[in-house]
């Protein structure tokens, strides 16, 4: 649905994004992760048709970004990072205005529907200027999904929302993502983990890594980690665990906790549990402790280690 | 084209709810009223009949100075608040945005122009056998065309700036330059240079024709061309800003 080739944008001498290549398919939610100033917003603005790239091309639904800008804008919904809205309009009037600009038949019905989807029915006829940040965010989202677009570009869609709303909005995004293509940027890594099919980590205008969130964790850590906590001192247990199949490394954390590294092909948890109980330990906790996306993100976007980490990821891919 | 109308309606409504539009319209009517009664008094004291030119000539000057205050907001504000991003990522062509902004503001001015008709109607009671209808029609036609030019230049300038105040002064500057560009040549120069500057001068096409009852095709074409040119430049500015 989205095919990006060699996309580059310069702001004067500063290169904001540098030869980006990626694609996104129908029914996919592609997450865009990166520190501030990495080029996420620039990429999204270009794809939404706000500004042209310095070089490179992109196709959305078979349309060329520059030649068929209007066609692309027709099939794309876009939520800008700053959620710009007209404070002097009511929610309904604003959405109706945007619906009119999109020449939508049954504009009123579709506006009502969008308002329901973002749960703003009780504030539909209130002025936007009186809304809280979270509510403005939802109005912006309603504007983006108003015309039921094939492609949805969301720049930090859950920022400023309260926890309840975040869950609602994520659910909405997941639902839409089943049949449409969604490109979303976020700072919240757990969010990417929860709703994205694929994650693209971008730093200093370049894509550092691209993969499914789960696979990314596997690649980086290279193994499964298991956390074991028992009552009493754990030292006596170590030799028994060491005998089990697939154990590569055991680290002690405190008196009663072990971090056990296991080769990815084995699920050693049942064996570990049995070993602990058989040897007279009370099992308090036993869980898989994968390296979090946060850690991956920090590793990959940290200036010095960036290239090294990227290499590690690539090596891991080759080994697989 | 449909988008032009959608944007124009929104722009017009924005004037209707905006206090600055009412302040400007009120001041304009007030000043025009004072000038009108002063001119009436002078005419009666000196025992000659006042004409509609007493209304139309100051009206044009008032529009010259008030237009920048009303058009400065049009695009600069959308840019500052970021709403331009939503508009430009909707399927709206750049020229539709500019012409929509122009049309909306122009429609508001048409309402103001209609309000000033109260003065010729009053005047009509005082002169015998009534005011010169030809002068009235040609004068108001000229005013309307000129306002079209003023608003187009205002919208064009507003598309250059993020800051309304900058847009205000730039518009005023551009309008004044083209309002008086032939003025120095009337004293000194002669020949080709003079006729070119006279042709470019916005006021020459008004004072020497519409105001004195002449409706010439060349003046109408001139005003319409300047309007279209300004709207074209405004569109080009929006286009250029995308590339920055």
Interface residues (C-beta under 8 A of the other chain):
Chain A: X11 X45 X48 X49 X50 X51 X52 X70 X73 X74 X76 X78 X80 X82 X84 X85 X86 X88 X97 X98 X100 X101 X102 X103 X143
Chain B: X2 X3 X6 X7 X10 X14 X17 X81 X82 X83 X84 X85 X86 X87 X88 X89 X90 X91 X92 X93 X242 X243 X244
